[in-house]
Amino acid sequence: MALRTSVIGCLFASVLAIPVHAEDATDIPEKKQTKAGLYLTSTEAANMLHDESVVLLDVRSRPEITFVGLPNRVDVHIPLMIMPQTVAYDPKMKGYQLEQNSAFEFDFLDYVEAHNILEETPIVVMCRSGSRSAKAANILYDLGYTQVYSVIDGFEGDKAKDGPEAGHRIVNGWKNAGLAWSYSVSPDQVYPADLN
């Protein structure tokens, strides 16, 4: 069993190392596609983050980063979606409704101004599995940021479609790739943060 797990892990790691370029966009689900057409797997994102000039923006909710964890290096945490004070249960999705963070754009602009981020600065956007990061990347692109990359497999990855782990996020993603992460949120990663 250990040998089988090791072989599967090696195959999984080799799949994550395949670059996803704009011309491969037809292979990316529509909800994960962006206007800029710039995509990274979590492994590619981790490699890109060796360059200190690259910004990693985590757009997951505060409960997600608190209870699920976050990459060791997150430059800024600004949730795209937030949980309202009166949370509505959605029986169709079997979960709780989130709403768009109305301050997302303003908080991002405050961050870039305070940190002298240029419109051509590479910005890597991460969420749970690549859908919210695509939406956030589109917002940043519309604000004029041209090098916005969406992490297509996100922090937790995609759900397995079949087998004993069906419905569990084990297919890909930052955590499943064994990349550095923690449950500890540093003071500069707290949202809302003093972005100055």
VEXNURO-845553 format. One record per residue: residue in three letters; x, y, z of N, C-alpha, C in turn. Coordinates in steps of 0.2 Angstrom, whole numbers, padded with zeros to 4 digits. Example, Ala and Ser with C-alpha at 12.3 -4.5 7.8 and 13.67 -1.06 7.14 Angstrom:
<pts>
> ALA  0066  -0028  0039  0062  -0022  0039  0066  -0016  0039
> SER  0064  -0011  0035  0068  -0005  0036  0064  0000  0039
</pts>
This chain:
<pts>
> MET  0004  -0006  0000  0000  0000  0000  0004  0006  0000
> ALA  0010  0006  0004  0014  0012  0004  0017  0013  -0003
> LEU  0019  0008  -0006  0022  0009  -0013  0017  0012  -0018
> ARG  0011  0009  -0017  0006  0012  -0022  0005  0020  -0020
> THR  0004  0021  -0014  0003  0028  -0012  0009  0033  -0014
> SER  0015  0030  -0014  0021  0034  -0016  0021  0035  -0024
> VAL  0019  0029  -0027  0019  0030  -0035  0014  0035  -0037
> ILE  0008  0035  -0034  0002  0039  -0035  0005  0047  -0033
> GLY  0008  0047  -0028  0011  0054  -0026  0016  0057  -0031
> CYS  0020  0053  -0034  0025  0055  -0039  0021  0057  -0045
> LEU  0016  0053  -0047  0013  0054  -0053  0009  0061  -0052
> PHE  0006  0062  -0046  0002  0068  -0045  0007  0074  -0045
> ALA  0013  0073  -0042  0018  0079  -0042  0020  0081  -0049
> SER  0020  0075  -0054  0023  0077  -0061  0017  0080  -0064
> VAL  0011  0079  -0063  0005  0082  -0066  0005  0089  -0064
> LEU  0006  0091  -0058  0006  0098  -0055  0011  0102  -0059
> ALA  0017  0099  -0061  0022  0103  -0063  0021  0105  -0071
> ILE  0016  0102  -0074  0015  0104  -0081  0012  0111  -0081
> PRO  0015  0116  -0084  0013  0123  -0085  0006  0124  -0088
> VAL  0002  0128  -0086  -0004  0130  -0089  -0003  0136  -0092
> HIS  -0003  0137  -0099  -0002  0143  -0102  -0009  0145  -0105
> ALA  -0009  0152  -0107  -0016  0154  -0110  -0018  0150  -0115
> GLU  -0014  0148  -0120  -0016  0144  -0125  -0020  0137  -0123
> ASP  -0019  0135  -0117  -0022  0129  -0114  -0029  0131  -0111
> ALA  -0031  0137  -0111  -0037  0139  -0108  -0043  0135  -0109
> THR  -0043  0131  -0115  -0049  0127  -0116  -0050  0121  -0112
> ASP  -0044  0119  -0108  -0044  0114  -0104  -0046  0116  -0097
> ILE  -0046  0123  -0096  -0048  0125  -0089  -0056  0127  -0089
> PRO  -0059  0124  -0084  -0066  0125  -0083  -0068  0133  -0084
> GLU  -0074  0134  -0087  -0075  0141  -0088  -0075  0146  -0082
> LYS  -0078  0143  -0077  -0078  0147  -0070  -0071  0149  -0068
> LYS  -0066  0145  -0070  -0059  0147  -0068  -0055  0151  -0073
> GLN  -0058  0153  -0079  -0055  0156  -0084  -0055  0164  -0082
> THR  -0050  0167  -0084  -0049  0175  -0083  -0048  0179  -0089
> LYS  -0049  0185  -0089  -0048  0190  -0094  -0041  0190  -0096
> ALA  -0036  0190  -0092  -0029  0190  -0093  -0027  0184  -0096
> GLY  -0030  0178  -0095  -0028  0172  -0097  -0021  0169  -0094
> LEU  -0020  0171  -0088  -0013  0169  -0085  -0015  0165  -0079
> TYR  -0013  0158  -0079  -0014  0153  -0075  -0008  0150  -0072
> LEU  -0008  0148  -0066  -0003  0144  -0062  -0006  0138  -0059
> THR  -0003  0133  -0058  -0004  0128  -0053  -0001  0130  -0047
> SER  -0003  0127  -0041  -0001  0129  -0035  0007  0128  -0035
> THR  0009  0123  -0038  0017  0121  -0038  0020  0127  -0042
> GLU  0017  0129  -0047  0020  0134  -0051  0020  0141  -0047
> ALA  0015  0142  -0044  0014  0148  -0040  0020  0148  -0034
> ALA  0021  0142  -0031  0026  0142  -0026  0033  0144  -0029
> ASN  0034  0141  -0035  0040  0143  -0038  0041  0150  -0040
> MET  0036  0153  -0042  0036  0160  -0044  0037  0164  -0038
> LEU  0034  0162  -0032  0035  0166  -0026  0042  0166  -0023
> HIS  0047  0163  -0026  0054  0164  -0024  0056  0171  -0026
> ASP  0053  0174  -0031  0054  0181  -0033  0050  0185  -0028
> GLU  0054  0189  -0024  0051  0193  -0018  0046  0199  -0021
> SER  0047  0200  -0028  0043  0206  -0031  0036  0203  -0033
> VAL  0035  0197  -0033  0029  0194  -0034  0024  0195  -0028
> VAL  0018  0197  -0029  0013  0197  -0023  0008  0192  -0023
> LEU  0008  0188  -0017  0002  0183  -0017  -0003  0186  -0013
> LEU  -0009  0186  -0016  -0015  0189  -0013  -0020  0183  -0012
> ASP  -0022  0181  -0006  -0026  0176  -0004  -0033  0179  -0003
> VAL  -0038  0177  -0007  -0045  0180  -0007  -0050  0176  -0003
> ARG  -0048  0171  0000  -0052  0166  0004  -0055  0170  0010
> SER  -0060  0167  0013  -0063  0171  0019  -0059  0170  0025
> ARG  -0060  0174  0030  -0057  0174  0036  -0057  0167  0040
> PRO  -0064  0164  0040  -0064  0157  0043  -0060  0152  0039
> GLU  -0060  0152  0032  -0056  0148  0028  -0048  0148  0031
> ILE  -0045  0154  0031  -0038  0154  0033  -0037  0152  0040
> THR  -0042  0153  0044  -0041  0152  0051  -0042  0144  0052
> PHE  -0046  0141  0049  -0048  0134  0051  -0044  0129  0046
> VAL  -0043  0131  0040  -0040  0127  0034  -0032  0128  0034
> GLY  -0030  0134  0035  -0023  0136  0035  -0022  0141  0029
> LEU  -0016  0143  0028  -0014  0147  0022  -0006  0146  0021
> PRO  -0004  0147  0014  0003  0147  0013  0007  0151  0018
> ASN  0013  0148  0019  0018  0152  0023  0019  0159  0021
> ARG  0019  0160  0015  0020  0167  0012  0013  0169  0009
> VAL  0010  0174  0012  0004  0177  0009  0006  0185  0010
> ASP  0006  0188  0005  0008  0195  0006  0002  0200  0008
> VAL  -0004  0198  0006  -0010  0201  0008  -0016  0197  0008
> HIS  -0020  0197  0013  -0027  0193  0013  -0032  0198  0012
> ILE  -0036  0198  0007  -0042  0202  0006  -0048  0197  0003
> PRO  -0052  0196  0007  -0058  0191  0005  -0062  0194  0000
> LEU  -0063  0190  -0006  -0067  0192  -0011  -0075  0191  -0009
> MET  -0076  0186  -0005  -0083  0185  -0002  -0082  0185  0005
> ILE  -0088  0187  0009  -0088  0187  0016  -0095  0184  0018
> MET  -0095  0182  0024  -0101  0180  0027  -0105  0186  0031
> PRO  -0111  0187  0029  -0115  0192  0032  -0116  0191  0039
> GLN  -0119  0196  0042  -0120  0195  0049  -0126  0190  0050
> THR  -0131  0191  0046  -0136  0186  0046  -0135  0181  0040
> VAL  -0133  0175  0042  -0131  0170  0037  -0137  0166  0035
> ALA  -0138  0166  0029  -0143  0162  0026  -0141  0155  0024
> TYR  -0144  0150  0026  -0142  0143  0024  -0146  0142  0017
> ASP  -0142  0139  0012  -0144  0138  0006  -0145  0130  0005
> PRO  -0151  0127  0005  -0152  0120  0004  -0150  0117  -0002
> LYS  -0150  0121  -0008  -0147  0119  -0014  -0140  0117  -0014
> MET  -0136  0122  -0011  -0129  0121  -0011  -0127  0117  -0004
> LYS  -0131  0116  0000  -0130  0113  0006  -0125  0116  0010
> GLY  -0125  0123  0011  -0120  0127  0014  -0123  0134  0016
> TYR  -0119  0138  0018  -0121  0145  0019  -0119  0150  0014
> GLN  -0123  0155  0013  -0123  0160  0008  -0117  0165  0010
> LEU  -0113  0166  0005  -0108  0172  0006  -0110  0177  0001
> GLU  -0108  0183  0003  -0109  0189  -0002  -0102  0192  -0004
> GLN  -0102  0196  -0009  -0096  0199  -0012  -0094  0204  -0007
> ASN  -0088  0205  -0005  -0085  0210  -0001  -0085  0216  -0005
> SER  -0089  0221  -0003  -0090  0227  -0006  -0084  0232  -0006
> ALA  -0079  0230  -0001  -0073  0234  0000  -0067  0231  -0004
> PHE  -0068  0225  -0007  -0062  0222  -0010  -0058  0226  -0014
> GLU  -0061  0230  -0019  -0057  0234  -0024  -0053  0239  -0020
> PHE  -0057  0243  -0015  -0054  0248  -0011  -0048  0246  -0007
> ASP  -0049  0240  -0004  -0044  0237  0001  -0038  0235  -0004
> PHE  -0039  0233  -0010  -0033  0231  -0014  -0030  0237  -0016
> LEU  -0033  0242  -0018  -0030  0249  -0020  -0026  0252  -0015
> ASP  -0029  0252  -0008  -0025  0254  -0003  -0019  0250  -0002
> TYR  -0019  0244  -0002  -0013  0240  -0002  -0008  0241  -0007
> VAL  -0010  0242  -0013  -0005  0243  -0018  -0002  0250  -0018
> GLU  -0006  0255  -0016  -0003  0262  -0014  0002  0262  -0009
> ALA  0000  0258  -0003  0004  0258  0003  0011  0254  0001
> HIS  0011  0250  -0004  0017  0245  -0005  0020  0247  -0012
> ASN  0018  0252  -0015  0021  0254  -0021  0020  0249  -0026
> ILE  0015  0245  -0027  0014  0240  -0032  0012  0243  -0038
> LEU  0016  0241  -0044  0014  0244  -0050  0009  0240  -0054
> GLU  0006  0243  -0059  0001  0239  -0063  0004  0233  -0067
> GLU  0011  0233  -0068  0014  0227  -0071  0017  0222  -0066
> THR  0016  0224  -0060  0019  0219  -0055  0015  0212  -0055
> PRO  0019  0207  -0055  0015  0200  -0055  0012  0199  -0049
> ILE  0005  0198  -0049  0001  0196  -0044  -0002  0189  -0044
> VAL  -0001  0185  -0039  -0004  0178  -0039  -0010  0178  -0035
> VAL  -0015  0176  -0037  -0022  0176  -0033  -0024  0169  -0032
> MET  -0025  0168  -0025  -0027  0161  -0023  -0033  0161  -0019
> CYS  -0037  0156  -0020  -0043  0155  -0016  -0043  0147  -0014
> ARG  -0049  0144  -0013  -0049  0137  -0011  -0048  0133  -0017
> SER  -0051  0134  -0023  -0050  0129  -0029  -0050  0132  -0035
> GLY  -0049  0139  -0036  -0048  0142  -0042  -0054  0146  -0045
> SER  -0060  0146  -0042  -0065  0150  -0045  -0066  0157  -0043
> ARG  -0065  0158  -0036  -0065  0165  -0033  -0059  0168  -0036
> SER  -0053  0165  -0036  -0047  0168  -0038  -0048  0171  -0045
> ALA  -0051  0167  -0050  -0053  0170  -0056  -0057  0176  -0056
> LYS  -0062  0176  -0052  -0066  0182  -0052  -0062  0188  -0049
> ALA  -0058  0187  -0044  -0054  0192  -0041  -0049  0194  -0046
> ALA  -0046  0190  -0050  -0041  0192  -0055  -0044  0196  -0060
> ASN  -0050  0195  -0062  -0054  0199  -0067  -0055  0206  -0064
> ILE  -0057  0206  -0058  -0057  0213  -0055  -0051  0217  -0055
> LEU  -0045  0214  -0053  -0039  0217  -0054  -0037  0219  -0061
> TYR  -0038  0214  -0065  -0037  0216  -0072  -0041  0222  -0075
> ASP  -0047  0222  -0073  -0051  0228  -0075  -0049  0235  -0071
> LEU  -0045  0234  -0066  -0042  0240  -0062  -0035  0242  -0066
> GLY  -0033  0238  -0071  -0027  0240  -0074  -0021  0236  -0073
> TYR  -0022  0230  -0069  -0016  0226  -0067  -0016  0221  -0072
> THR  -0010  0221  -0076  -0010  0216  -0082  -0007  0210  -0081
> GLN  -0003  0209  -0075  0000  0202  -0074  -0003  0199  -0068
> VAL  -0009  0197  -0069  -0013  0194  -0063  -0014  0187  -0065
> TYR  -0011  0182  -0061  -0011  0175  -0062  -0016  0172  -0057
> SER  -0020  0168  -0059  -0025  0164  -0055  -0022  0157  -0054
> VAL  -0022  0155  -0047  -0020  0148  -0046  -0026  0144  -0047
> ILE  -0025  0140  -0052  -0031  0136  -0054  -0033  0130  -0050
> ASP  -0029  0128  -0046  -0031  0122  -0041  -0031  0125  -0034
> GLY  -0030  0131  -0033  -0031  0134  -0026  -0027  0131  -0020
> PHE  -0029  0133  -0014  -0026  0130  -0008  -0028  0123  -0007
> GLU  -0034  0122  -0007  -0037  0115  -0006  -0037  0110  -0011
> GLY  -0038  0113  -0017  -0039  0109  -0023  -0046  0107  -0025
> ASP  -0046  0103  -0030  -0053  0101  -0033  -0055  0095  -0030
> LYS  -0062  0093  -0030  -0065  0087  -0027  -0064  0081  -0032
> ALA  -0063  0076  -0029  -0063  0069  -0033  -0070  0068  -0035
> LYS  -0070  0066  -0041  -0077  0065  -0044  -0080  0058  -0042
> ASP  -0075  0053  -0041  -0077  0046  -0040  -0072  0043  -0035
> GLY  -0074  0036  -0033  -0070  0033  -0029  -0072  0034  -0021
> PRO  -0068  0031  -0017  -0070  0032  -0010  -0069  0039  -0007
> GLU  -0065  0043  -0011  -0064  0050  -0008  -0068  0055  -0012
> ALA  -0073  0052  -0016  -0077  0057  -0020  -0080  0062  -0016
> GLY  -0080  0068  -0018  -0082  0074  -0015  -0077  0078  -0010
> HIS  -0072  0074  -0009  -0066  0077  -0005  -0061  0081  -0009
> ARG  -0058  0086  -0007  -0053  0090  -0011  -0046  0087  -0010
> ILE  -0045  0082  -0014  -0039  0078  -0014  -0035  0078  -0021
> VAL  -0038  0081  -0026  -0036  0080  -0033  -0029  0084  -0034
> ASN  -0029  0090  -0031  -0023  0095  -0033  -0023  0100  -0027
> GLY  -0020  0105  -0028  -0020  0111  -0023  -0014  0111  -0019
> TRP  -0013  0117  -0016  -0007  0119  -0012  -0006  0114  -0007
> LYS  -0011  0112  -0003  -0010  0108  0003  -0008  0101  0000
> ASN  -0012  0098  -0005  -0011  0091  -0007  -0004  0091  -0011
> ALA  -0001  0096  -0013  0005  0096  -0016  0011  0096  -0011
> GLY  0009  0096  -0005  0014  0096  0000  0018  0103  0001
> LEU  0015  0108  -0001  0019  0115  -0001  0018  0118  0006
> ALA  0023  0122  0008  0023  0125  0014  0017  0129  0016
> TRP  0014  0127  0022  0008  0131  0024  0008  0130  0032
> SER  0003  0134  0035  0002  0134  0042  -0005  0136  0044
> TYR  -0006  0135  0050  -0013  0138  0053  -0012  0144  0056
> SER  -0005  0147  0057  -0004  0153  0060  -0005  0159  0055
> VAL  -0009  0163  0057  -0010  0169  0053  -0006  0175  0057
> SER  -0001  0178  0053  0003  0183  0056  -0001  0190  0056
> PRO  0001  0194  0060  -0002  0201  0061  -0003  0204  0054
> ASP  0002  0204  0050  0001  0208  0043  -0003  0204  0038
> GLN  -0006  0198  0040  -0011  0194  0036  -0018  0195  0038
> VAL  -0019  0199  0043  -0026  0199  0046  -0030  0204  0042
> TYR  -0036  0202  0041  -0041  0206  0037  -0047  0208  0042
> PRO  -0049  0214  0042  -0046  0220  0039  -0040  0222  0042
> ALA  -0035  0223  0038  -0029  0225  0041  -0027  0233  0040
> ASP  -0023  0235  0044  -0020  0242  0042  -0016  0241  0036
> LEU  -0018  0243  0030  -0015  0242  0024  -0009  0247  0023
> ASN  -0008  0252  0027  -0003  0257  0026  0003  0255  0030
</pts>
